[in-house]
Amino acid sequence: METLSSAIVILMRWEVLIALLVGSIGGVIIGAVPGVGAAVAIAILLPATFAMEPIVGLTLLLGIYGSSMYGGAIPAILINTPGTAVNALTTYDGHPIARDGNPKRALSLAYSASFFSGIFSVLCLILLAQVLARVAPHFGSREIFLAALLGIVLVVLAHRGKVLAAGMMACLGIFLNTVGLEPVKYTRRFTFDQTWLASGIDLIVVVLGLFALSQAFLLLVDKDGRPESTRLEGGLFGGLKELWIYRRVATAGSSFGVLMGMIPGVGEFTSQFMSYSYAQKTSKTPELFGKGSPEGLVAAESANNAVPGAAMIPLLALGIPGEALTAMMLSVFYVHSVIPGPQLFADQMPFVVALYISLLLLNIFVLIFLVFSTNQILRVIRIPTRFLGVTILTLAFVGLYSLRNSMTDCIIGATFGILGLILKRLEWPIVPIILGMVLGGIMEVKLRSSMARIKSPLDFVDRPIAAIIFAAIVLVIGLHIWTYFKKSDKDGKVPEGR
Amino acid sequence: MAGKSRAARFFQRERLPGDLAFSIVFLLFCIFLISQLGEQAVWAKRTRLFAQPAFWPTVSLAGMLLFSLLHCFGSWVSPRTPGRGAEVLFWIRSLEYSAWFLLYVWTVPRFGYLGTTLLFTLILTYRAGYRKGNMLVGAALMGVGIVVVFKSLLQVKIPSGQLYEFLPDGIRNFMLVYL
């Protein structure tokens, strides 16, 4: 009770509430604009949050992270263009419902499913993060190394059809993290006698280049477009009532979202497809899926919106980010010397509870905002894409230059911007670079410290948690190969894509 | 297709224009980095393998080489989609906007954040093909809005312009702190 009241005291300050409000509303708007997305916004705002108190900066970023998928459903449903990549599946059923003359119903159902799963995932975060935090003290160096390795393996294998490209990018990320002065012998690695490389390649610079600058370049070079949308009439409250009919699908979707969100490297896409497949298989009207099934819409929206809350579980309990956005948030923790992990729960429980409450609040803020402001958001969707590119480029300057006022950072950022543009055009994954950089650093330190106490390779997995994680790594790789060959045998040909 | 070996069919996938070209560039970059391993990373004496400064660069570069070799092979044996030249040209065109961005970065500490941003958004909006007054006014408002939010309100660390030194006393202090 004392912890709860301390958490409320932390939250009930005008800076925190404003950050939460701005983050939530800003996230919805950003999510609704096709071509921006939470990753771009968080990358731009990240350096600005370093000057803020940790709780203020984190609630701002959490607000954007947790609310962008709500906004992404709007263009997905109304104009068949997902606002964020993870809303792609929403177009399958959301748009047909809207096209058949029920845009209000589709939006209302999407908001309700997202709200339900948002709250569901925060409740899971509250329960599971505590459990994981209790288990976390049993995580020594080797367990953390193996968990990070599992994250890398999963992020590579999660990119079905692009596993080789994902592997290249993950290894590139690990390599980029090694550039500069190494922390034990203080020797230089791949600095080519350049002083500006001695301090390494900054993660934020890479993030800004790969996400923000690349998107700006892409929008500016590509053909100009201006999405059209029509005004909605009437209220958007009906979905909450209708969601009750699809409560089984919503609960299953949210559970998939939580489960996949917790596992590093997997995230929204896998959870959505699992949720969607489950809903279709168990539906009485599977033939409607892809043609305007409300169950399909609920399955897609509930699965993707449960991920942000769940992704915070390994981040808070173990300090291991599951995907690019939580990797960016990890840097906010580090900048303020707040180290996620079991110690955070022991020393700063009110801070952790304040984060939980802010996640709950943001879902409520967003739902209220959306019910009353969807028509205003529709105007933002109509921003021409090249103009959006100019805006992102101008904003990216703030993020990049305010870090260290360094022209070099901007040149590196621009280089990664061009790399990001090429990767996006080739449809190669970008996220493995970021996770490679973050998890590569963790792996290097943890392997080094754990090997000091290891005599034979088997010692590495002689503790129960280490053995379980190791088994999970072997199982995941084995399953990937098995499903690949199984598909090959079933089809009578080698399936496309690795 | 029938003439291709099982290994070739195993690695076949969708190949977008430019995929092979970029894969080869990536592979060459990787080979270059590997060739530098001896010079750019140290194998220390009396140090265990996992604690070697060169251990992780070696592991990551080996991984990059392995994956990019397989990827290049996959690209090589996959059916080609025409349009490589146009795609590479698309990539090259992004250099122009990269140059605009770096020019903006170079100008801010000299001419000040507000003026440079205003000019940058206007010129770039014009360059992006918007010639109507409403878009240019929108660009100017957007530029001013970004400066006010980040520099004036959030006090983000962006240096003041050298040009501000020539302003009259009263305005100069205001400009130095807020714009």
Interface residues (C-beta under 8 A of the other chain):
Chain A: P47 A48 A51 G161 L164 A165 G167 M168 A170 C171 L172 I174 F175 N177 T178 E182 V184 K185 T187 R188 R189 F190 T191 F192 L213 A216 F217 L218 L220 V221 D224 P384 R386 F387 G389 V390 T391 L393 T394 L395 A396 F397 V398 L400 Y401 S402 N405 M407 C410 I411 A414 G417 I418 L421 I422 R425 L426 E427 G436 G440 M443 E444 L447 R448 M451 A452 K493 V494 E496 G497 R498
Chain B: R6 R9 F10 F11 Q12 R13 E14 L16 G18 D19 F22 F26 L33 Q36 Q40 A41 V42 A44 T47 R48 F50 A51 P53 A54 W56 P57 V59 S60 L61 G63 M64 L66 F67 S68 L70 H71 G74 E87 F90 W91 R93 S94 L95 Y97 S98 W100 F101 L102 Y104 V105 W106 V108 P109 T117 F120 T121 L124 T125 A128 G129 Y130 M135 G138 A139 M142 G143 I146 F150 L154 Q155 V156 K157 I158 P159
